[in-house]
Amino acid sequence: MKKMSLLSSLMVFVFFLVSCSQKLAPIANLGAPATSFTHPSWTEQSNIYEVNVRQYSQEGTFKGFEKSLPRLKEMGVKILWFMPINPIGIEGRKMTSSDLGSYYAVMNYKEVNPEFGTMADWKELVKHAHRLGFKVIIDWVPNHTSPDNPWIKSHPAFYQRDAKGNTVYDNDYTDTRNLNYNNQELRDSMISVMKYWITETGIDGFRCDHVDPIPYDFWKKCITELRKVKDVFMLAESERPEFHTVGFDATYAWNIMWATVEVAQQKHNLKYLDSVLNFNFTVFPKNAERMYFTTNHDENSWNGTEFEKYGDAYKAFAVLTQTMYESVPLIYSGQEVPNKRRLKFFVHDPIVWDKYEMAPFYSTLLHLREKNQALAADAAYKKIPTANDDAIFAYIRQKGNKKILVVLNLSPEPQHFTIKQNDVYGNPLNVFSKKKEKLFDNHVYDMQPWGYLVYEY
């Protein structure tokens, strides 16, 4: 669902105020106590690719997307997150002649949107993806349904109601009606339909939309029950640490994204970014996974493309999302082109697939993450001081004898500097130039505006 950027900005500000009063350790292995569950083994060095089926192809169908599976495998994509694939309600839509409705107004939890194809098409897509080694998660909308969902009539107690007995919805979402989690039968029914998609179509987990209003005890039972069926991956559209304590593997890193945007727009300095990162490392459980991104469907459609937000800094911050501590990085449909326009949300507005100019860039990072455990979500993080920390943001990720050095010029000016730290000395591989470089105490790093370096030791 669309989110208000003001909320995230306020959270960043609060995080900054609190973190400024703390002395934070340079190695980010602190955090709150670890949660009691373990992640599926395939998530630690994985990544997520968000699939917008409607806009992915001229057909706007499952079969239209399926043609891209070999290309995405070659690029290094691991987890496919499909935006909601359920039928979309008609009642309450802000109708135009071409309006296809919001994916997040679910009319039936056990069917697929005929706009995308049939259930048989979906099952074949999942099987094809699994054969190629992908994991598949679907976007799940647990907080509300469309007003014409059959539950409205068959189970009226499933819905929240006002003093007059009318169903209710949030903000101006006239195409939705809020569910009532005080009703035990609703809870049981929701868990049942989620199990259905696992057992009947073989999916590997869920990205759960707008989870904040739903009680934690529901999620604890729900995820416990789902994991009796399959060791699913669970992503919550929230940045509340508490969701990690009830079974969610990953949450959003909105506040970090907005901090990076404000640095790119030169509204804040690098000390601010460092403080926001360290605060997140401190308040989230040790084994929390955070979904880092520069864009997604909400950001692209409502708040602007990555190019509107980041300008020339878009690559540097993409590197950060792919290499940061506790991250499970996200790529949104079309970033590999790159898509430079806002995709319309309610109508068919296909991505123009042409040169794939960013595919080699993302492929380098995705394959590095897959093969090198130093980029696993739980690998250690250490901020490295440089001779110019007003412009340069450098850090090491390390696990066992594997080490990655990331150096980012987060400024609009060329930078020439040294790094006098034993940690970085050696003869590592520059993963983008594919050449080894000798790094020593007097080595001068020359970086272009918004430049990036990634070294593998």
C-alpha positions as CSV (number, residue, x, y, z in Angstrom):
1,M,0.0,0.0,0.0
2,K,1.0,3.6,-0.5
3,K,2.9,5.0,2.5
4,M,3.3,8.6,3.6
5,S,6.9,9.6,3.2
6,L,6.4,12.2,6.1
7,L,6.1,9.3,8.5
8,S,9.4,7.8,7.5
9,S,11.1,11.2,7.6
10,L,9.8,11.8,11.2
11,M,11.1,8.4,12.2
12,V,14.5,9.2,10.8
13,F,14.6,12.4,12.8
14,V,13.7,10.6,16.0
15,F,16.3,7.9,15.3
16,F,18.9,10.7,14.8
17,L,18.0,12.5,18.0
18,V,18.3,9.3,20.1
19,S,21.4,8.0,18.4
20,C,23.2,11.3,18.9
21,S,23.0,10.7,22.7
22,Q,24.7,7.3,22.4
23,K,28.2,6.1,21.9
24,L,27.8,3.3,19.3
25,A,30.3,0.6,18.7
26,P,31.9,0.4,15.3
27,I,31.2,-3.3,14.8
28,A,27.5,-3.9,14.3
29,N,27.0,-7.2,16.1
30,L,25.1,-5.6,18.9
31,G,21.4,-5.1,18.7
32,A,18.6,-6.4,20.8
33,P,18.5,-10.1,21.9
34,A,18.3,-12.5,19.0
35,T,14.9,-13.9,18.2
36,S,14.0,-17.5,19.0
37,F,13.5,-18.7,15.4
38,T,15.9,-19.3,12.5
39,H,15.6,-18.1,9.0
40,P,15.2,-20.4,6.1
41,S,18.7,-21.4,5.1
42,W,18.4,-19.9,1.6
43,T,17.8,-16.3,2.8
44,E,21.2,-15.3,4.3
45,Q,22.9,-14.5,1.0
46,S,19.8,-14.0,-1.0
47,N,18.0,-11.1,-2.6
48,I,14.5,-10.1,-3.6
49,Y,13.1,-9.1,-7.0
50,E,9.7,-7.4,-6.9
51,V,7.5,-8.5,-9.9
52,N,4.8,-6.1,-11.0
53,V,2.9,-8.5,-13.3
54,R,0.6,-5.9,-14.7
55,Q,3.4,-3.7,-15.9
56,Y,6.0,-6.3,-16.7
57,S,5.0,-7.1,-20.2
58,Q,2.8,-6.0,-23.0
59,E,0.5,-8.9,-22.1
60,G,0.5,-8.1,-18.4
61,T,0.1,-11.8,-17.6
62,F,1.9,-14.6,-15.8
63,K,2.9,-16.0,-19.1
64,G,4.2,-12.6,-20.2
65,F,6.5,-12.5,-17.2
66,E,7.5,-16.1,-17.3
67,K,9.6,-15.4,-20.5
68,S,12.0,-13.4,-18.3
69,L,12.9,-16.2,-15.9
70,P,16.1,-17.3,-17.7
71,R,17.3,-13.7,-17.9
72,L,16.6,-13.0,-14.2
73,K,18.4,-16.3,-13.2
74,E,21.4,-15.2,-15.2
75,M,21.3,-11.8,-13.5
76,G,21.5,-13.5,-10.1
77,V,17.9,-13.0,-8.8
78,K,17.0,-15.4,-6.0
79,I,13.6,-14.6,-4.5
80,L,10.7,-13.5,-6.7
81,W,8.1,-11.4,-4.9
82,F,4.9,-11.1,-6.8
83,M,2.7,-8.1,-6.1
84,P,-0.9,-9.3,-5.2
85,I,-2.2,-11.9,-7.7
86,N,-5.7,-12.2,-6.3
87,P,-8.9,-10.9,-8.1
88,I,-9.5,-7.2,-7.6
89,G,-12.8,-5.9,-6.4
90,I,-14.9,-3.5,-8.4
91,E,-17.0,-1.8,-5.8
92,G,-15.5,1.4,-4.5
93,R,-13.0,1.9,-7.3
94,K,-12.3,5.4,-8.5
95,M,-13.3,4.3,-11.9
96,T,-12.0,5.5,-15.3
97,S,-12.4,3.8,-18.6
98,S,-9.0,2.1,-18.2
99,D,-9.0,1.6,-14.5
100,L,-8.0,-2.0,-13.6
101,G,-8.2,-1.4,-9.8
102,S,-5.7,-1.7,-7.0
103,Y,-4.0,-5.0,-6.4
104,Y,-4.5,-4.4,-2.7
105,A,-8.4,-4.6,-2.9
106,V,-8.7,-8.3,-2.7
107,M,-12.0,-9.8,-3.8
108,N,-11.2,-13.4,-3.2
109,Y,-8.3,-14.9,-1.3
110,K,-8.4,-18.3,-3.0
111,E,-8.4,-17.2,-6.7
112,V,-6.1,-15.5,-9.1
113,N,-6.7,-12.3,-11.0
114,P,-8.1,-13.2,-14.4
115,E,-6.2,-10.1,-15.7
116,F,-3.0,-12.2,-15.2
117,G,-4.2,-15.6,-16.3
118,T,-5.5,-18.8,-14.7
119,M,-4.6,-20.7,-11.6
120,A,-3.1,-23.3,-13.9
121,D,-0.9,-20.6,-15.4
122,W,0.2,-19.5,-11.9
123,K,1.1,-23.1,-10.8
124,E,3.1,-23.6,-13.9
125,L,5.0,-20.3,-13.3
126,V,5.8,-21.4,-9.8
127,K,7.0,-24.8,-11.0
128,H,9.1,-23.2,-13.7
129,A,10.7,-20.8,-11.2
130,H,11.5,-23.6,-8.8
131,R,13.1,-25.6,-11.6
132,L,15.4,-22.7,-12.2
133,G,16.3,-22.4,-8.6
134,F,14.1,-19.4,-7.6
135,K,12.1,-19.1,-4.4
136,V,8.6,-17.5,-4.8
137,I,6.7,-15.3,-2.4
138,I,3.4,-13.6,-2.9
139,D,2.1,-10.3,-1.7
140,W,-0.6,-11.0,1.0
141,V,-3.2,-8.4,2.0
142,P,-4.4,-9.3,5.5
143,N,-5.7,-6.0,6.8
144,H,-8.6,-5.4,4.5
145,T,-10.6,-6.8,1.5
146,S,-12.6,-5.2,-1.3
147,P,-16.2,-4.3,-0.4
148,D,-17.4,-7.0,-2.7
149,N,-15.4,-9.8,-1.2
150,P,-17.9,-12.7,-0.4
151,W,-16.9,-12.5,3.2
152,I,-18.8,-9.3,3.6
153,K,-22.1,-11.2,3.2
154,S,-21.1,-14.7,4.4
155,H,-19.1,-13.6,7.5
156,P,-20.2,-10.0,8.4
157,A,-18.5,-10.3,11.8
158,F,-15.1,-10.5,10.0
159,Y,-15.2,-6.8,9.5
160,Q,-14.7,-3.7,11.6
161,R,-17.8,-1.5,11.9
162,D,-18.6,2.0,13.1
163,A,-21.3,2.9,15.7
164,K,-23.9,2.6,13.0
165,G,-22.8,-0.8,11.9
166,N,-21.2,0.3,8.7
167,T,-18.0,-1.3,7.5
168,V,-15.0,1.0,7.6
169,Y,-11.8,1.8,5.7
170,D,-8.7,3.8,6.1
171,N,-7.9,7.2,4.6
172,D,-9.5,7.5,1.1
173,Y,-9.3,3.8,0.3
174,T,-12.9,3.5,-0.7
175,D,-12.1,0.2,-2.5
176,T,-11.3,-1.6,0.8
177,R,-13.0,-2.6,4.0
178,N,-11.0,-3.3,7.2
179,L,-11.0,-6.8,8.8
180,N,-11.7,-7.4,12.5
181,Y,-9.0,-9.4,14.2
182,N,-11.0,-9.5,17.4
183,N,-12.9,-12.3,15.7
184,Q,-11.3,-15.7,16.2
185,E,-13.0,-17.2,13.1
186,L,-11.5,-14.5,11.0
187,R,-8.1,-15.3,12.3
188,D,-8.5,-19.0,11.7
189,S,-9.8,-18.3,8.2
190,M,-6.9,-16.1,7.3
191,I,-4.4,-18.7,8.4
192,S,-6.3,-21.3,6.4
193,V,-6.2,-19.4,3.1
194,M,-2.5,-18.7,3.6
195,K,-1.9,-22.4,4.0
196,Y,-3.9,-23.0,0.9
197,W,-1.4,-21.1,-1.3
198,I,1.5,-23.0,0.2
199,T,0.0,-26.5,-0.2
200,E,-1.8,-25.9,-3.5
201,T,0.6,-23.8,-5.4
202,G,4.0,-24.5,-3.7
203,I,5.0,-20.9,-2.8
204,D,7.8,-20.3,-0.4
205,G,6.5,-17.4,1.7
206,F,4.7,-14.1,1.9
207,R,5.3,-10.4,1.8
208,C,2.5,-9.2,4.2
209,D,1.0,-5.8,3.4
210,H,0.2,-3.2,6.0
211,V,0.7,-5.4,9.0
212,D,1.0,-2.7,11.7
213,P,-2.7,-2.7,12.7
214,I,-2.9,-6.4,13.1
215,P,-2.2,-7.9,16.6
216,Y,1.2,-9.4,17.2
217,D,-0.4,-12.5,18.8
218,F,-2.1,-13.3,15.5
219,W,1.2,-13.2,13.6
220,K,2.9,-15.4,16.2
221,K,0.2,-18.1,15.8
222,C,-0.1,-17.6,12.0
223,I,3.6,-17.9,11.3
224,T,4.0,-20.9,13.7
225,E,1.2,-22.7,11.9
226,L,2.5,-21.9,8.4
227,R,6.0,-23.2,9.3
228,K,4.4,-26.5,10.3
229,V,3.6,-26.8,6.6
230,K,6.8,-25.4,5.1
231,D,9.8,-23.4,6.3
232,V,8.4,-20.2,4.7
233,F,10.1,-16.8,4.4
234,M,8.1,-13.9,5.9
235,L,8.5,-10.3,5.0
236,A,6.5,-7.6,6.9
237,E,5.7,-4.3,5.4
238,S,6.7,-2.6,8.6
239,E,9.8,-1.3,10.4
240,R,8.7,-2.2,13.9
241,P,11.4,-4.4,15.6
242,E,8.6,-6.3,17.4
243,F,7.6,-8.1,14.2
244,H,10.9,-10.0,14.3
245,T,9.9,-11.5,17.7
246,V,6.7,-13.1,16.4
247,G,8.3,-14.9,13.4
248,F,8.9,-12.4,10.6
249,D,12.3,-12.9,8.9
250,A,12.5,-9.4,7.4
251,T,11.1,-5.9,7.7
252,Y,11.4,-2.8,5.6
253,A,14.2,-0.3,6.0
254,W,12.3,2.9,5.1
255,N,14.0,5.2,7.5
256,I,17.4,4.2,6.1
257,M,16.1,4.7,2.6
258,W,15.0,8.3,3.5
259,A,18.3,9.0,5.2
260,T,20.1,8.0,2.0
261,V,17.8,10.2,-0.1
262,E,18.4,13.2,2.1
263,V,22.2,12.7,1.8
264,A,21.9,12.4,-1.9
265,Q,19.9,15.7,-1.9
266,Q,22.5,17.2,0.4
267,K,20.0,17.9,3.1
268,H,22.0,15.8,5.6
269,N,25.6,14.8,6.1
270,L,27.3,11.4,6.5
271,K,27.3,11.6,10.3
272,Y,23.6,11.6,10.1
273,L,23.5,8.6,7.8
274,D,25.9,6.8,10.1
275,S,23.7,7.5,13.1
276,V,20.6,6.3,11.5
277,L,22.3,3.0,10.5
278,N,23.8,2.5,13.9
279,F,20.5,3.1,15.6
280,N,18.8,0.5,13.4
281,F,21.6,-2.0,14.2
282,T,21.0,-1.4,17.9
283,V,17.3,-1.6,18.2
284,F,16.6,-4.6,15.9
285,P,17.3,-8.2,17.0
286,K,20.7,-9.7,16.1
287,N,19.2,-12.0,13.5
288,A,16.8,-9.6,12.0
289,E,16.9,-9.2,8.2
290,R,16.0,-5.8,6.8
291,M,14.9,-5.2,3.2
292,Y,17.0,-2.4,1.8
293,F,16.0,-0.6,-1.4
294,T,16.3,2.5,-3.5
295,T,12.8,2.0,-5.0
296,N,9.8,-0.3,-5.0
297,H,6.2,-0.1,-6.3
298,D,5.1,2.4,-3.8
299,E,8.1,4.6,-4.1
300,N,8.2,4.5,-7.9
301,S,4.5,5.3,-8.4
302,W,3.8,7.7,-5.6
303,N,7.1,9.3,-4.4
304,G,9.2,9.3,-7.5
305,T,11.7,7.2,-9.4
306,E,15.1,6.5,-8.0
307,F,16.4,9.1,-10.4
308,E,14.1,11.8,-9.1
309,K,15.1,11.0,-5.6
310,Y,18.8,10.2,-5.9
311,G,19.9,12.0,-9.1
312,D,23.4,10.9,-10.1
313,A,23.8,9.2,-6.7
314,Y,21.5,6.3,-7.7
315,K,24.3,3.7,-8.3
316,A,26.2,4.6,-5.1
317,F,23.2,4.0,-2.9
318,A,22.2,0.9,-4.8
319,V,25.7,-0.5,-3.9
320,L,24.9,0.4,-0.2
321,T,21.6,-1.5,-0.3
322,Q,23.3,-4.6,-1.8
323,T,26.2,-4.7,0.7
324,M,24.9,-3.3,4.0
325,Y,24.7,-5.3,7.3
326,E,21.5,-7.2,8.0
327,S,20.3,-6.5,4.5
328,V,18.2,-8.5,2.1
329,P,18.4,-6.2,-0.9
330,L,15.5,-5.5,-3.2
331,I,15.4,-4.8,-6.9
332,Y,12.1,-3.6,-8.4
333,S,10.8,-4.5,-11.9
334,G,12.6,-2.4,-14.5
335,Q,15.6,-1.2,-12.4
336,E,17.9,-3.2,-14.6
337,V,16.8,-1.3,-17.8
338,P,16.8,1.3,-16.1
339,N,13.2,2.4,-16.0
340,K,13.3,6.2,-15.6
341,R,9.5,6.9,-15.3
342,R,6.9,6.5,-12.7
343,L,4.7,3.5,-13.5
344,K,1.0,4.2,-13.3
345,F,-0.7,2.1,-10.6
346,F,-4.3,1.5,-11.6
347,V,-3.9,1.0,-15.4
348,H,-1.8,-1.1,-17.7
349,D,1.4,0.8,-18.2
350,P,4.1,-1.6,-19.4
351,I,7.8,-1.2,-18.7
352,V,9.8,-0.5,-21.9
353,W,12.4,-3.2,-22.0
354,D,15.3,-2.1,-24.3
355,K,19.0,-1.9,-23.4
356,Y,19.2,-3.5,-19.9
357,E,22.1,-1.1,-19.2
358,M,21.9,-1.7,-15.4
359,A,21.8,-5.5,-15.6
360,P,25.6,-6.0,-15.5
361,F,25.8,-3.7,-12.5
362,Y,23.2,-5.5,-10.5
363,S,24.5,-8.9,-11.7
364,T,27.9,-8.2,-10.3
365,L,26.5,-7.3,-6.9
366,L,24.0,-10.2,-6.8
367,H,26.5,-12.8,-7.8
368,L,29.1,-11.4,-5.3
369,R,26.5,-11.7,-2.5
370,E,25.6,-15.2,-3.5
371,K,29.2,-16.5,-3.5
372,N,30.8,-14.5,-0.7
373,Q,29.6,-15.1,2.8
374,A,31.1,-11.7,3.8
375,L,27.8,-10.3,2.4
376,A,25.5,-12.6,4.3
377,A,22.9,-10.8,6.3
378,D,24.7,-11.7,9.6
379,A,28.3,-11.0,8.5
380,A,30.0,-8.4,10.6
381,Y,30.0,-4.7,9.7
382,K,32.7,-2.2,10.6
383,K,32.8,1.5,9.6
384,I,36.2,2.5,8.3
385,P,37.6,6.0,8.9
386,T,39.2,7.8,5.9
387,A,41.1,11.0,5.3
388,N,37.8,12.6,4.2
389,D,34.8,11.3,6.1
390,D,32.8,14.4,5.1
391,A,32.4,12.9,1.7
392,I,33.6,9.2,1.9
393,F,31.6,6.4,3.5
394,A,33.6,3.2,3.8
395,Y,33.0,0.0,5.6
396,I,34.1,-3.6,5.8
397,R,31.8,-6.7,5.8
398,Q,33.4,-9.8,7.1
399,K,32.6,-13.4,8.0
400,G,35.2,-16.0,8.8
401,N,38.2,-15.4,6.4
402,K,36.0,-13.7,3.8
403,K,36.1,-9.9,3.6
404,I,34.5,-7.2,1.4
405,L,35.5,-3.5,1.5
406,V,33.0,-0.9,0.2
407,V,34.1,2.7,-0.5
408,L,31.4,5.2,-1.5
409,N,31.9,8.8,-2.6
410,L,28.7,10.3,-1.3
411,S,29.3,13.7,-2.6
412,P,28.9,15.6,-6.0
413,E,32.6,16.4,-6.2
414,P,35.7,14.2,-7.2
415,Q,37.6,13.0,-4.1
416,H,41.2,12.1,-3.5
417,F,42.0,10.5,-0.2
418,T,43.8,7.8,1.7
419,I,42.7,5.1,4.2
420,K,45.2,4.4,6.9
421,Q,43.7,1.2,8.3
422,N,45.3,-2.2,8.5
423,D,42.0,-3.8,7.7
424,V,42.1,-2.6,4.1
425,Y,45.7,-3.3,3.2
426,G,46.3,-6.1,0.7
427,N,45.8,-7.0,-2.9
428,P,42.0,-7.4,-3.3
429,L,39.9,-7.8,-6.4
430,N,38.1,-4.7,-7.6
431,V,34.8,-6.5,-8.4
432,F,33.7,-4.0,-11.1
433,S,36.9,-3.6,-13.0
434,K,37.7,-7.3,-12.4
435,K,41.3,-6.3,-11.7
436,K,43.4,-6.7,-8.5
437,E,44.7,-3.6,-6.9
438,K,47.4,-3.1,-4.2
439,L,46.0,-1.2,-1.3
440,F,48.5,0.2,1.2
441,D,48.8,3.0,3.7
442,N,49.8,5.7,1.2
443,H,47.5,4.5,-1.6
444,V,45.5,7.4,-3.0
445,Y,41.9,6.6,-3.9
446,D,40.6,8.7,-6.8
447,M,36.9,8.7,-7.0
448,Q,34.4,10.5,-9.3
449,P,31.3,12.2,-7.9
450,W,29.0,9.7,-6.4
451,G,31.5,7.0,-7.2
452,Y,31.7,3.5,-5.7
453,L,34.4,0.8,-5.2
454,V,33.9,-2.7,-4.0
455,Y,36.9,-4.9,-3.2
456,E,36.9,-8.7,-2.5
457,Y,39.7,-10.1,-0.4
